[in-house]
Amino acid sequence: MILTVVTINSLENAEKIANVLLDEKLCACVNIIPEAKSIYIWQGEKKVEMEVIMLIKTEKSKFSELVKRIRELHPYKLPEIIGIPINYGLPEYLEWIKSSLQ
Protein backbone atom coordinates (compact mmCIF):
# COMPACT_ATOMS: atom_id res chain seq x y z
CA MET A 1 0.00 0.00 0.00
CA ILE A 2 1.10 3.53 -0.74
CA LEU A 3 -0.12 6.88 0.57
CA THR A 4 0.43 9.39 -2.23
CA VAL A 5 0.66 13.07 -1.32
CA VAL A 6 -0.14 15.61 -4.04
CA THR A 7 -0.47 19.39 -3.81
CA ILE A 8 -2.57 21.32 -6.31
CA ASN A 9 -3.80 24.86 -6.91
CA SER A 10 -7.56 24.51 -6.35
CA LEU A 11 -10.30 22.44 -4.79
CA GLU A 12 -11.94 22.14 -8.21
CA ASN A 13 -8.80 20.61 -9.77
CA ALA A 14 -8.33 18.29 -6.78
CA GLU A 15 -11.89 17.00 -7.10
CA LYS A 16 -11.51 16.54 -10.86
CA ILE A 17 -8.36 14.46 -10.45
CA ALA A 18 -9.83 12.50 -7.52
CA ASN A 19 -12.89 11.52 -9.56
CA VAL A 20 -10.80 10.37 -12.53
CA LEU A 21 -8.49 8.30 -10.31
CA LEU A 22 -11.44 6.68 -8.53
CA ASP A 23 -13.37 6.03 -11.76
CA GLU A 24 -10.28 4.37 -13.28
CA LYS A 25 -9.70 2.30 -10.09
CA LEU A 26 -6.23 3.74 -9.60
CA CYS A 27 -6.97 4.48 -5.95
CA ALA A 28 -9.42 3.49 -3.24
CA CYS A 29 -9.80 6.83 -1.48
CA VAL A 30 -8.77 10.48 -1.80
CA ASN A 31 -8.84 12.88 1.14
CA ILE A 32 -8.81 16.52 0.07
CA ILE A 33 -7.49 19.06 2.56
CA PRO A 34 -8.21 22.65 1.49
CA GLU A 35 -6.14 25.74 2.22
CA ALA A 36 -2.63 24.61 3.07
CA LYS A 37 0.03 27.31 2.97
CA SER A 38 3.07 26.24 0.93
CA ILE A 39 6.37 28.10 1.20
CA TYR A 40 9.02 26.98 -1.28
CA ILE A 41 11.79 28.01 -3.67
CA TRP A 42 10.83 28.01 -7.37
CA GLN A 43 13.31 29.08 -10.03
CA GLY A 44 15.46 30.83 -7.45
CA GLU A 45 12.64 32.80 -5.81
CA LYS A 46 10.81 32.19 -2.55
CA LYS A 47 7.09 31.65 -3.14
CA VAL A 48 4.15 31.58 -0.73
CA GLU A 49 0.97 30.02 -2.12
CA MET A 50 -2.26 28.58 -0.84
CA GLU A 51 -2.67 25.02 -2.08
CA VAL A 52 -4.89 22.00 -1.62
CA ILE A 53 -3.41 18.72 -0.33
CA MET A 54 -4.58 15.38 -1.69
CA LEU A 55 -3.95 12.17 0.27
CA ILE A 56 -4.44 9.25 -2.12
CA LYS A 57 -4.51 5.59 -1.03
CA THR A 58 -3.44 2.98 -3.58
CA GLU A 59 -1.56 -0.28 -4.03
CA LYS A 60 2.08 -0.50 -5.03
CA SER A 61 1.10 -2.19 -8.32
CA LYS A 62 -1.01 0.85 -9.32
CA PHE A 63 1.45 3.57 -8.29
CA SER A 64 3.21 4.09 -11.66
CA GLU A 65 -0.08 4.39 -13.54
CA LEU A 66 -1.46 6.68 -10.82
CA VAL A 67 1.55 9.02 -11.17
CA LYS A 68 1.23 9.00 -14.97
CA ARG A 69 -2.46 9.90 -14.80
CA ILE A 70 -1.93 12.66 -12.23
CA ARG A 71 0.79 14.20 -14.43
CA GLU A 72 -1.59 14.18 -17.41
CA LEU A 73 -4.29 16.02 -15.44
CA HIS A 74 -2.25 18.26 -13.12
CA PRO A 75 -1.89 21.96 -14.05
CA TYR A 76 1.66 22.34 -12.64
CA LYS A 77 4.78 21.87 -14.75
CA LEU A 78 6.40 20.01 -11.83
CA PRO A 79 3.69 18.62 -9.52
CA GLU A 80 4.47 17.35 -6.05
CA ILE A 81 3.72 13.62 -6.14
CA ILE A 82 5.25 11.71 -3.23
CA GLY A 83 4.60 8.05 -2.43
CA ILE A 84 4.92 6.92 1.18
CA PRO A 85 4.74 3.18 1.92
CA ILE A 86 1.98 2.20 4.33
CA ASN A 87 3.66 -0.34 6.60
CA TYR A 88 1.04 -0.42 9.33
CA GLY A 89 -2.67 0.21 9.57
CA LEU A 90 -5.97 -1.23 10.69
CA PRO A 91 -5.98 -4.61 8.88
CA GLU A 92 -9.64 -4.31 7.86
CA TYR A 93 -9.00 -0.86 6.36
CA LEU A 94 -5.98 -2.07 4.40
CA GLU A 95 -8.03 -5.00 3.11
CA TRP A 96 -10.77 -2.57 2.05
CA ILE A 97 -8.20 -0.63 -0.01
CA LYS A 98 -7.17 -3.87 -1.78
CA SER A 99 -10.74 -4.96 -2.46
CA SER A 100 -11.71 -1.50 -3.75
CA LEU A 101 -9.05 -1.69 -6.44
CA GLN A 102 -10.18 -5.02 -7.93
Biopython code that builds the backbone (N, CA, C, O; Angstrom):
import numpy as np
from Bio.PDB.StructureBuilder import StructureBuilder

atoms = [
    (1, "MET", "N", (0.834, -1.186, 0.000)),
    (1, "MET", "CA", (0.000, 0.000, 0.000)),
    (1, "MET", "C", (0.875, 1.244, 0.000)),
    (1, "MET", "O", (1.963, 1.270, 0.576)),
    (2, "ILE", "N", (0.365, 2.270, -0.663)),
    (2, "ILE", "CA", (1.098, 3.534, -0.739)),
    (2, "ILE", "C", (0.140, 4.689, -0.472)),
    (2, "ILE", "O", (-0.963, 4.738, -1.017)),
    (3, "LEU", "N", (0.575, 5.607, 0.367)),
    (3, "LEU", "CA", (-0.115, 6.876, 0.570)),
    (3, "LEU", "C", (0.587, 7.882, -0.325)),
    (3, "LEU", "O", (1.774, 8.155, -0.146)),
    (4, "THR", "N", (-0.140, 8.434, -1.285)),
    (4, "THR", "CA", (0.429, 9.389, -2.226)),
    (4, "THR", "C", (-0.020, 10.787, -1.828)),
    (4, "THR", "O", (-1.213, 11.041, -1.659)),
    (5, "VAL", "N", (0.937, 11.687, -1.681)),
    (5, "VAL", "CA", (0.661, 13.073, -1.317)),
    (5, "VAL", "C", (0.843, 13.928, -2.568)),
    (5, "VAL", "O", (1.876, 13.863, -3.234)),
    (6, "VAL", "N", (-0.171, 14.727, -2.874)),
    (6, "VAL", "CA", (-0.141, 15.614, -4.036)),
    (6, "VAL", "C", (-0.633, 16.985, -3.586)),
    (6, "VAL", "O", (-1.619, 17.086, -2.856)),
    (7, "THR", "N", (0.051, 18.035, -4.018)),
    (7, "THR", "CA", (-0.471, 19.390, -3.806)),
    (7, "THR", "C", (-0.943, 19.931, -5.149)),
    (7, "THR", "O", (-0.400, 19.590, -6.200)),
    (8, "ILE", "N", (-1.963, 20.778, -5.093)),
    (8, "ILE", "CA", (-2.568, 21.316, -6.313)),
    (8, "ILE", "C", (-3.139, 22.699, -6.013)),
    (8, "ILE", "O", (-3.295, 23.070, -4.850)),
    (9, "ASN", "N", (-3.446, 23.453, -7.053)),
    (9, "ASN", "CA", (-3.796, 24.862, -6.908)),
    (9, "ASN", "C", (-5.242, 25.156, -6.518)),
    (9, "ASN", "O", (-5.533, 26.267, -6.073)),
    (10, "SER", "N", (-6.161, 24.194, -6.670)),
    (10, "SER", "CA", (-7.556, 24.512, -6.354)),
    (10, "SER", "C", (-8.336, 23.269, -5.947)),
    (10, "SER", "O", (-7.987, 22.144, -6.305)),
    (11, "LEU", "N", (-9.391, 23.505, -5.198)),
    (11, "LEU", "CA", (-10.303, 22.441, -4.792)),
    (11, "LEU", "C", (-10.953, 21.808, -6.021)),
    (11, "LEU", "O", (-11.117, 20.590, -6.085)),
    (12, "GLU", "N", (-11.317, 22.627, -6.979)),
    (12, "GLU", "CA", (-11.942, 22.135, -8.212)),
    (12, "GLU", "C", (-11.020, 21.155, -8.942)),
    (12, "GLU", "O", (-11.465, 20.087, -9.363)),
    (13, "ASN", "N", (-9.743, 21.508, -9.095)),
    (13, "ASN", "CA", (-8.798, 20.614, -9.768)),
    (13, "ASN", "C", (-8.561, 19.344, -8.956)),
    (13, "ASN", "O", (-8.428, 18.262, -9.527)),
    (14, "ALA", "N", (-8.509, 19.465, -7.637)),
    (14, "ALA", "CA", (-8.327, 18.288, -6.780)),
    (14, "ALA", "C", (-9.496, 17.321, -6.946)),
    (14, "ALA", "O", (-9.292, 16.114, -7.071)),
    (15, "GLU", "N", (-10.710, 17.845, -6.947)),
    (15, "GLU", "CA", (-11.894, 16.998, -7.098)),
    (15, "GLU", "C", (-11.935, 16.353, -8.475)),
    (15, "GLU", "O", (-12.322, 15.192, -8.605)),
    (16, "LYS", "N", (-11.545, 17.088, -9.491)),
    (16, "LYS", "CA", (-11.509, 16.544, -10.857)),
    (16, "LYS", "C", (-10.555, 15.354, -10.926)),
    (16, "LYS", "O", (-10.915, 14.293, -11.436)),
    (17, "ILE", "N", (-9.347, 15.532, -10.415)),
    (17, "ILE", "CA", (-8.359, 14.456, -10.446)),
    (17, "ILE", "C", (-8.823, 13.285, -9.585)),
    (17, "ILE", "O", (-8.696, 12.131, -9.994)),
    (18, "ALA", "N", (-9.354, 13.564, -8.407)),
    (18, "ALA", "CA", (-9.832, 12.500, -7.519)),
    (18, "ALA", "C", (-10.883, 11.644, -8.214)),
    (18, "ALA", "O", (-10.828, 10.416, -8.140)),
    (19, "ASN", "N", (-11.825, 12.270, -8.880)),
    (19, "ASN", "CA", (-12.887, 11.521, -9.555)),
    (19, "ASN", "C", (-12.354, 10.657, -10.687)),
    (19, "ASN", "O", (-12.805, 9.525, -10.863)),
    (20, "VAL", "N", (-11.402, 11.170, -11.455)),
    (20, "VAL", "CA", (-10.797, 10.374, -12.529)),
    (20, "VAL", "C", (-10.068, 9.169, -11.942)),
    (20, "VAL", "O", (-10.239, 8.048, -12.419)),
    (21, "LEU", "N", (-9.257, 9.394, -10.911)),
    (21, "LEU", "CA", (-8.491, 8.300, -10.306)),
    (21, "LEU", "C", (-9.410, 7.224, -9.731)),
    (21, "LEU", "O", (-9.142, 6.031, -9.877)),
    (22, "LEU", "N", (-10.487, 7.643, -9.083)),
    (22, "LEU", "CA", (-11.443, 6.681, -8.527)),
    (22, "LEU", "C", (-12.188, 5.940, -9.637)),
    (22, "LEU", "O", (-12.348, 4.722, -9.565)),
    (23, "ASP", "N", (-12.642, 6.657, -10.653)),
    (23, "ASP", "CA", (-13.366, 6.028, -11.762)),
    (23, "ASP", "C", (-12.502, 5.003, -12.488)),
    (23, "ASP", "O", (-13.007, 3.984, -12.959)),
    (24, "GLU", "N", (-11.198, 5.272, -12.580)),
    (24, "GLU", "CA", (-10.277, 4.373, -13.277)),
    (24, "GLU", "C", (-9.675, 3.321, -12.343)),
    (24, "GLU", "O", (-8.782, 2.572, -12.741)),
    (25, "LYS", "N", (-10.162, 3.267, -11.108)),
    (25, "LYS", "CA", (-9.705, 2.300, -10.086)),
    (25, "LYS", "C", (-8.193, 2.344, -9.867)),
    (25, "LYS", "O", (-7.547, 1.313, -9.678)),
    (26, "LEU", "N", (-7.647, 3.555, -9.897)),
    (26, "LEU", "CA", (-6.228, 3.744, -9.605)),
    (26, "LEU", "C", (-6.000, 4.016, -8.123)),
    (26, "LEU", "O", (-4.862, 3.998, -7.655)),
    (27, "CYS", "N", (-7.067, 4.267, -7.393)),
    (27, "CYS", "CA", (-6.968, 4.477, -5.950)),
    (27, "CYS", "C", (-8.284, 4.070, -5.303)),
    (27, "CYS", "O", (-9.312, 3.939, -5.969)),
    (28, "ALA", "N", (-8.227, 3.874, -3.993)),
    (28, "ALA", "CA", (-9.422, 3.489, -3.239)),
    (28, "ALA", "C", (-10.083, 4.681, -2.564)),
    (28, "ALA", "O", (-11.291, 4.675, -2.328)),
    (29, "CYS", "N", (-9.289, 5.709, -2.253)),
    (29, "CYS", "CA", (-9.802, 6.834, -1.479)),
    (29, "CYS", "C", (-8.906, 8.050, -1.700)),
    (29, "CYS", "O", (-7.688, 7.923, -1.828)),
    (30, "VAL", "N", (-9.522, 9.219, -1.742)),
    (30, "VAL", "CA", (-8.773, 10.477, -1.802)),
    (30, "VAL", "C", (-9.330, 11.402, -0.727)),
    (30, "VAL", "O", (-10.520, 11.717, -0.726)),
    (31, "ASN", "N", (-8.473, 11.832, 0.182)),
    (31, "ASN", "CA", (-8.836, 12.880, 1.138)),
    (31, "ASN", "C", (-8.331, 14.197, 0.568)),
    (31, "ASN", "O", (-7.191, 14.287, 0.114)),
    (32, "ILE", "N", (-9.172, 15.208, 0.592)),
    (32, "ILE", "CA", (-8.812, 16.524, 0.069)),
    (32, "ILE", "C", (-8.818, 17.511, 1.231)),
    (32, "ILE", "O", (-9.838, 17.724, 1.888)),
    (33, "ILE", "N", (-7.660, 18.103, 1.462)),
    (33, "ILE", "CA", (-7.493, 19.056, 2.562)),
    (33, "ILE", "C", (-7.323, 20.450, 1.953)),
    (33, "ILE", "O", (-6.290, 20.725, 1.343)),
    (34, "PRO", "N", (-8.304, 21.326, 2.104)),
    (34, "PRO", "CA", (-8.211, 22.655, 1.495)),
    (34, "PRO", "C", (-7.319, 23.601, 2.296)),
    (34, "PRO", "O", (-7.103, 23.418, 3.494)),
    (35, "GLU", "N", (-6.820, 24.595, 1.613)),
    (35, "GLU", "CA", (-6.136, 25.739, 2.224)),
    (35, "GLU", "C", (-4.910, 25.404, 3.062)),
    (35, "GLU", "O", (-4.867, 25.688, 4.259)),
    (36, "ALA", "N", (-3.934, 24.810, 2.434)),
    (36, "ALA", "CA", (-2.630, 24.614, 3.071)),
    (36, "ALA", "C", (-1.681, 25.684, 2.529)),
    (36, "ALA", "O", (-1.642, 25.935, 1.324)),
    (37, "LYS", "N", (-0.930, 26.301, 3.409)),
    (37, "LYS", "CA", (0.034, 27.310, 2.968)),
    (37, "LYS", "C", (1.342, 26.609, 2.617)),
    (37, "LYS", "O", (1.916, 25.901, 3.444)),
    (38, "SER", "N", (1.806, 26.808, 1.393)),
    (38, "SER", "CA", (3.072, 26.235, 0.933)),
    (38, "SER", "C", (4.086, 27.353, 0.765)),
    (38, "SER", "O", (3.800, 28.378, 0.145)),
    (39, "ILE", "N", (5.265, 27.149, 1.319)),
    (39, "ILE", "CA", (6.375, 28.100, 1.196)),
    (39, "ILE", "C", (7.530, 27.315, 0.588)),
    (39, "ILE", "O", (7.971, 26.316, 1.156)),
    (40, "TYR", "N", (8.021, 27.764, -0.567)),
    (40, "TYR", "CA", (9.021, 26.978, -1.285)),
    (40, "TYR", "C", (9.854, 27.875, -2.202)),
    (40, "TYR", "O", (9.516, 29.034, -2.442)),
    (41, "ILE", "N", (10.943, 27.310, -2.703)),
    (41, "ILE", "CA", (11.790, 28.005, -3.671)),
    (41, "ILE", "C", (11.440, 27.479, -5.055)),
    (41, "ILE", "O", (11.459, 26.270, -5.283)),
    (42, "TRP", "N", (11.120, 28.380, -5.983)),
    (42, "TRP", "CA", (10.828, 28.005, -7.365)),
    (42, "TRP", "C", (11.610, 28.931, -8.289)),
    (42, "TRP", "O", (11.423, 30.147, -8.274)),
    (43, "GLN", "N", (12.479, 28.343, -9.085)),
    (43, "GLN", "CA", (13.312, 29.083, -10.032)),
    (43, "GLN", "C", (14.060, 30.221, -9.342)),
    (43, "GLN", "O", (14.123, 31.345, -9.842)),
    (44, "GLY", "N", (14.627, 29.895, -8.176)),
    (44, "GLY", "CA", (15.462, 30.833, -7.447)),
    (44, "GLY", "C", (14.736, 31.855, -6.597)),
    (44, "GLY", "O", (15.377, 32.674, -5.939)),
    (45, "GLU", "N", (13.413, 31.826, -6.594)),
    (45, "GLU", "CA", (12.637, 32.796, -5.813)),
    (45, "GLU", "C", (11.788, 32.091, -4.760)),
    (45, "GLU", "O", (11.243, 31.014, -4.998)),
    (46, "LYS", "N", (11.689, 32.720, -3.593)),
    (46, "LYS", "CA", (10.807, 32.185, -2.555)),
    (46, "LYS", "C", (9.365, 32.510, -2.915)),
    (46, "LYS", "O", (9.037, 33.646, -3.257)),
    (47, "LYS", "N", (8.514, 31.502, -2.833)),
    (47, "LYS", "CA", (7.094, 31.650, -3.142)),
    (47, "LYS", "C", (6.267, 31.275, -1.919)),
    (47, "LYS", "O", (6.663, 30.415, -1.133)),
    (48, "VAL", "N", (5.132, 31.916, -1.763)),
    (48, "VAL", "CA", (4.150, 31.577, -0.733)),
    (48, "VAL", "C", (2.808, 31.460, -1.448)),
    (48, "VAL", "O", (2.316, 32.430, -2.025)),
    (49, "GLU", "N", (2.226, 30.279, -1.406)),
    (49, "GLU", "CA", (0.975, 30.024, -2.124)),
    (49, "GLU", "C", (0.017, 29.245, -1.233)),
    (49, "GLU", "O", (0.441, 28.492, -0.356)),
    (50, "MET", "N", (-1.249, 29.429, -1.461)),
    (50, "MET", "CA", (-2.258, 28.578, -0.838)),
    (50, "MET", "C", (-2.514, 27.419, -1.797)),
    (50, "MET", "O", (-2.749, 27.624, -2.988)),
    (51, "GLU", "N", (-2.465, 26.208, -1.266)),
    (51, "GLU", "CA", (-2.672, 25.022, -2.082)),
    (51, "GLU", "C", (-3.651, 24.081, -1.392)),
    (51, "GLU", "O", (-4.042, 24.287, -0.243)),
    (52, "VAL", "N", (-4.025, 23.062, -2.117)),
    (52, "VAL", "CA", (-4.887, 22.000, -1.622)),
    (52, "VAL", "C", (-4.029, 20.741, -1.560)),
    (52, "VAL", "O", (-3.254, 20.473, -2.478)),
    (53, "ILE", "N", (-4.163, 19.968, -0.483)),
    (53, "ILE", "CA", (-3.412, 18.720, -0.334)),
    (53, "ILE", "C", (-4.344, 17.547, -0.610)),
    (53, "ILE", "O", (-5.466, 17.489, -0.107)),
    (54, "MET", "N", (-3.854, 16.621, -1.414)),
    (54, "MET", "CA", (-4.578, 15.381, -1.693)),
    (54, "MET", "C", (-3.815, 14.222, -1.055)),
    (54, "MET", "O", (-2.608, 14.084, -1.252)),
    (55, "LEU", "N", (-4.518, 13.396, -0.296)),
    (55, "LEU", "CA", (-3.952, 12.170, 0.271)),
    (55, "LEU", "C", (-4.645, 11.007, -0.434)),
    (55, "LEU", "O", (-5.845, 10.791, -0.263)),
    (56, "ILE", "N", (-3.883, 10.267, -1.222)),
    (56, "ILE", "CA", (-4.438, 9.255, -2.117)),
    (56, "ILE", "C", (-3.943, 7.876, -1.687)),
    (56, "ILE", "O", (-2.738, 7.652, -1.580)),
    (57, "LYS", "N", (-4.880, 6.945, -1.439)),
    (57, "LYS", "CA", (-4.506, 5.593, -1.026)),
    (57, "LYS", "C", (-4.594, 4.646, -2.208)),
    (57, "LYS", "O", (-5.624, 4.565, -2.876)),
    (58, "THR", "N", (-3.490, 3.918, -2.467)),
    (58, "THR", "CA", (-3.443, 2.985, -3.580)),
    (58, "THR", "C", (-2.553, 1.801, -3.237)),
    (58, "THR", "O", (-1.962, 1.745, -2.159)),
    (59, "GLU", "N", (-2.465, 0.858, -4.164)),
    (59, "GLU", "CA", (-1.565, -0.280, -4.032)),
    (59, "GLU", "C", (-0.278, 0.005, -4.795)),
    (59, "GLU", "O", (-0.255, 0.806, -5.729)),
    (60, "LYS", "N", (0.781, -0.659, -4.382)),
    (60, "LYS", "CA", (2.083, -0.499, -5.031)),
    (60, "LYS", "C", (1.991, -0.790, -6.533)),
    (60, "LYS", "O", (2.616, -0.098, -7.337)),
    (61, "SER", "N", (1.226, -1.795, -6.907)),
    (61, "SER", "CA", (1.102, -2.191, -8.315)),
    (61, "SER", "C", (0.429, -1.123, -9.179)),
    (61, "SER", "O", (0.577, -1.143, -10.401)),
    (62, "LYS", "N", (-0.299, -0.202, -8.573)),
    (62, "LYS", "CA", (-1.007, 0.847, -9.321)),
    (62, "LYS", "C", (-0.275, 2.189, -9.292)),
    (62, "LYS", "O", (-0.695, 3.135, -9.958)),
    (63, "PHE", "N", (0.808, 2.278, -8.531)),
    (63, "PHE", "CA", (1.452, 3.573, -8.290)),
    (63, "PHE", "C", (1.966, 4.232, -9.573)),
    (63, "PHE", "O", (1.736, 5.424, -9.777)),
    (64, "SER", "N", (2.649, 3.491, -10.432)),
    (64, "SER", "CA", (3.205, 4.086, -11.660)),
    (64, "SER", "C", (2.112, 4.657, -12.550)),
    (64, "SER", "O", (2.252, 5.761, -13.076)),
    (65, "GLU", "N", (1.031, 3.915, -12.720)),
    (65, "GLU", "CA", (-0.082, 4.389, -13.543)),
    (65, "GLU", "C", (-0.770, 5.584, -12.886)),
    (65, "GLU", "O", (-1.196, 6.510, -13.575)),
    (66, "LEU", "N", (-0.879, 5.566, -11.564)),
    (66, "LEU", "CA", (-1.458, 6.685, -10.823)),
    (66, "LEU", "C", (-0.642, 7.957, -11.060)),
    (66, "LEU", "O", (-1.207, 9.013, -11.346)),
    (67, "VAL", "N", (0.672, 7.859, -10.944)),
    (67, "VAL", "CA", (1.549, 9.016, -11.168)),
    (67, "VAL", "C", (1.400, 9.525, -12.599)),
    (67, "VAL", "O", (1.299, 10.731, -12.824)),
    (68, "LYS", "N", (1.386, 8.617, -13.556)),
    (68, "LYS", "CA", (1.233, 9.004, -14.969)),
    (68, "LYS", "C", (-0.072, 9.773, -15.181)),
    (68, "LYS", "O", (-0.091, 10.808, -15.849)),
    (69, "ARG", "N", (-1.150, 9.265, -14.614)),
    (69, "ARG", "CA", (-2.465, 9.899, -14.798)),
    (69, "ARG", "C", (-2.524, 11.267, -14.113)),
    (69, "ARG", "O", (-3.077, 12.217, -14.667)),
    (70, "ILE", "N", (-1.956, 11.366, -12.915)),
    (70, "ILE", "CA", (-1.927, 12.664, -12.230)),
    (70, "ILE", "C", (-1.157, 13.675, -13.068)),
    (70, "ILE", "O", (-1.596, 14.815, -13.220)),
    (71, "ARG", "N", (-0.015, 13.272, -13.611)),
    (71, "ARG", "CA", (0.791, 14.197, -14.428)),
    (71, "ARG", "C", (0.025, 14.675, -15.654)),
    (71, "ARG", "O", (0.170, 15.826, -16.065)),
    (72, "GLU", "N", (-0.792, 13.800, -16.242)),
    (72, "GLU", "CA", (-1.595, 14.180, -17.409)),
    (72, "GLU", "C", (-2.642, 15.228, -17.055)),
    (72, "GLU", "O", (-2.959, 16.091, -17.873)),
    (73, "LEU", "N", (-3.178, 15.158, -15.845)),
    (73, "LEU", "CA", (-4.293, 16.021, -15.439)),
    (73, "LEU", "C", (-3.875, 17.247, -14.628)),
    (73, "LEU", "O", (-4.635, 18.210, -14.530)),
    (74, "HIS", "N", (-2.688, 17.220, -14.054)),
    (74, "HIS", "CA", (-2.253, 18.258, -13.118)),
    (74, "HIS", "C", (-1.839, 19.530, -13.862)),
    (74, "HIS", "O", (-1.163, 19.445, -14.887)),
    (75, "PRO", "N", (-2.234, 20.707, -13.364)),
    (75, "PRO", "CA", (-1.888, 21.958, -14.053)),
    (75, "PRO", "C", (-0.437, 22.418, -13.871)),
    (75, "PRO", "O", (0.028, 23.269, -14.629)),
    (76, "TYR", "N", (0.288, 21.876, -12.887)),
    (76, "TYR", "CA", (1.656, 22.336, -12.637)),
    (76, "TYR", "C", (2.640, 21.679, -13.601)),
    (76, "TYR", "O", (2.447, 20.538, -14.020)),
    (77, "LYS", "N", (3.694, 22.413, -13.947)),
    (77, "LYS", "CA", (4.784, 21.868, -14.752)),
    (77, "LYS", "C", (5.517, 20.765, -13.984)),
    (77, "LYS", "O", (5.898, 19.747, -14.562)),
    (78, "LEU", "N", (5.710, 20.973, -12.685)),
    (78, "LEU", "CA", (6.397, 20.010, -11.825)),
    (78, "LEU", "C", (5.541, 19.762, -10.579)),
    (78, "LEU", "O", (5.764, 20.386, -9.542)),
    (79, "PRO", "N", (4.563, 18.851, -10.676)),
    (79, "PRO", "CA", (3.690, 18.620, -9.524)),
    (79, "PRO", "C", (4.388, 17.839, -8.415)),
    (79, "PRO", "O", (5.237, 16.986, -8.673)),
    (80, "GLU", "N", (4.014, 18.147, -7.186)),
    (80, "GLU", "CA", (4.471, 17.348, -6.049)),
    (80, "GLU", "C", (3.658, 16.063, -6.027)),
    (80, "GLU", "O", (2.443, 16.085, -5.831)),
    (81, "ILE", "N", (4.339, 14.948, -6.231)),
    (81, "ILE", "CA", (3.722, 13.623, -6.143)),
    (81, "ILE", "C", (4.701, 12.763, -5.356)),
    (81, "ILE", "O", (5.755, 12.389, -5.869)),
    (82, "ILE", "N", (4.356, 12.451, -4.115)),
    (82, "ILE", "CA", (5.255, 11.714, -3.227)),
    (82, "ILE", "C", (4.532, 10.462, -2.738)),
    (82, "ILE", "O", (3.419, 10.545, -2.217)),
    (83, "GLY", "N", (5.163, 9.310, -2.906)),
    (83, "GLY", "CA", (4.595, 8.050, -2.430)),
    (83, "GLY", "C", (5.249, 7.615, -1.131)),
    (83, "GLY", "O", (6.473, 7.520, -1.043)),
    (84, "ILE", "N", (4.435, 7.353, -0.134)),
    (84, "ILE", "CA", (4.918, 6.922, 1.183)),
    (84, "ILE", "C", (4.365, 5.521, 1.444)),
    (84, "ILE", "O", (3.147, 5.338, 1.463)),
    (85, "PRO", "N", (5.236, 4.531, 1.645)),
    (85, "PRO", "CA", (4.736, 3.180, 1.919)),
    (85, "PRO", "C", (3.905, 3.144, 3.205)),
    (85, "PRO", "O", (4.262, 3.759, 4.210)),
    (86, "ILE", "N", (2.805, 2.421, 3.149)),
    (86, "ILE", "CA", (1.977, 2.196, 4.332)),
    (86, "ILE", "C", (2.410, 0.849, 4.909)),
    (86, "ILE", "O", (2.061, -0.203, 4.373)),
    (87, "ASN", "N", (3.159, 0.887, 5.986)),
    (87, "ASN", "CA", (3.660, -0.337, 6.605)),
    (87, "ASN", "C", (2.734, -0.881, 7.679)),
    (87, "ASN", "O", (2.758, -2.074, 7.981)),
    (88, "TYR", "N", (1.927, -0.015, 8.248)),
    (88, "TYR", "CA", (1.038, -0.415, 9.330)),
    (88, "TYR", "C", (-0.307, 0.272, 9.144)),
    (88, "TYR", "O", (-0.388, 1.366, 8.585)),
    (89, "GLY", "N", (-1.346, -0.376, 9.614)),
    (89, "GLY", "CA", (-2.674, 0.209, 9.567)),
    (89, "GLY", "C", (-3.689, -0.800, 10.064)),
    (89, "GLY", "O", (-3.375, -1.978, 10.239)),
    (90, "LEU", "N", (-4.887, -0.342, 10.286)),
    (90, "LEU", "CA", (-5.969, -1.230, 10.687)),
    (90, "LEU", "C", (-6.132, -2.290, 9.597)),
    (90, "LEU", "O", (-6.427, -1.938, 8.455)),
    (91, "PRO", "N", (-5.949, -3.570, 9.910)),
    (91, "PRO", "CA", (-5.985, -4.612, 8.878)),
    (91, "PRO", "C", (-7.245, -4.584, 8.011)),
    (91, "PRO", "O", (-7.170, -4.775, 6.797)),
    (92, "GLU", "N", (-8.389, -4.348, 8.628)),
    (92, "GLU", "CA", (-9.638, -4.308, 7.859)),
    (92, "GLU", "C", (-9.646, -3.143, 6.872)),
    (92, "GLU", "O", (-10.178, -3.269, 5.768)),
    (93, "TYR", "N", (-9.064, -2.017, 7.259)),
    (93, "TYR", "CA", (-9.002, -0.861, 6.356)),
    (93, "TYR", "C", (-8.068, -1.158, 5.186)),
    (93, "TYR", "O", (-8.394, -0.856, 4.038)),
    (94, "LEU", "N", (-6.920, -1.743, 5.470)),
    (94, "LEU", "CA", (-5.977, -2.074, 4.402)),
    (94, "LEU", "C", (-6.586, -3.096, 3.439)),
    (94, "LEU", "O", (-6.357, -3.028, 2.231)),
    (95, "GLU", "N", (-7.346, -4.026, 3.966)),
    (95, "GLU", "CA", (-8.034, -5.005, 3.113)),
    (95, "GLU", "C", (-9.090, -4.313, 2.256)),
    (95, "GLU", "O", (-9.277, -4.670, 1.093)),
    (96, "TRP", "N", (-9.777, -3.331, 2.820)),
    (96, "TRP", "CA", (-10.768, -2.566, 2.054)),
    (96, "TRP", "C", (-10.101, -1.853, 0.879)),
    (96, "TRP", "O", (-10.659, -1.826, -0.218)),
    (97, "ILE", "N", (-8.917, -1.276, 1.090)),
    (97, "ILE", "CA", (-8.195, -0.630, -0.014)),
    (97, "ILE", "C", (-7.964, -1.647, -1.126)),
    (97, "ILE", "O", (-8.260, -1.374, -2.289)),
    (98, "LYS", "N", (-7.435, -2.819, -0.776)),
    (98, "LYS", "CA", (-7.172, -3.867, -1.781)),
    (98, "LYS", "C", (-8.437, -4.239, -2.542)),
    (98, "LYS", "O", (-8.441, -4.279, -3.772)),
    (99, "SER", "N", (-9.501, -4.508, -1.810)),
    (99, "SER", "CA", (-10.735, -4.959, -2.460)),
    (99, "SER", "C", (-11.364, -3.864, -3.319)),
    (99, "SER", "O", (-12.038, -4.165, -4.304)),
    (100, "SER", "N", (-11.155, -2.613, -2.965)),
    (100, "SER", "CA", (-11.706, -1.495, -3.745)),
    (100, "SER", "C", (-11.019, -1.335, -5.093)),
    (100, "SER", "O", (-11.578, -0.737, -6.012)),
    (101, "LEU", "N", (-9.825, -1.862, -5.210)),
    (101, "LEU", "CA", (-9.046, -1.686, -6.437)),
    (101, "LEU", "C", (-9.161, -2.870, -7.390)),
    (101, "LEU", "O", (-8.475, -2.905, -8.411)),
    (102, "GLN", "N", (-10.009, -3.830, -7.078)),
    (102, "GLN", "CA", (-10.178, -5.018, -7.931)),
    (102, "GLN", "C", (-11.195, -4.764, -9.015)),
    (102, "GLN", "O", (-11.467, -5.650, -9.826)),
]
sb = StructureBuilder()
sb.init_structure("model")
sb.init_model(0)
sb.init_chain("A")
sb.init_seg("    ")
for serial, (resi, resn, name, xyz) in enumerate(atoms, 1):
    if name == "N":
        sb.init_residue(resn, " ", resi, " ")
    sb.init_atom(name, np.array(xyz, "f"), 0.0, 1.0, " ", f" {name:<3s}", serial, name[0])
structure = sb.get_structure()
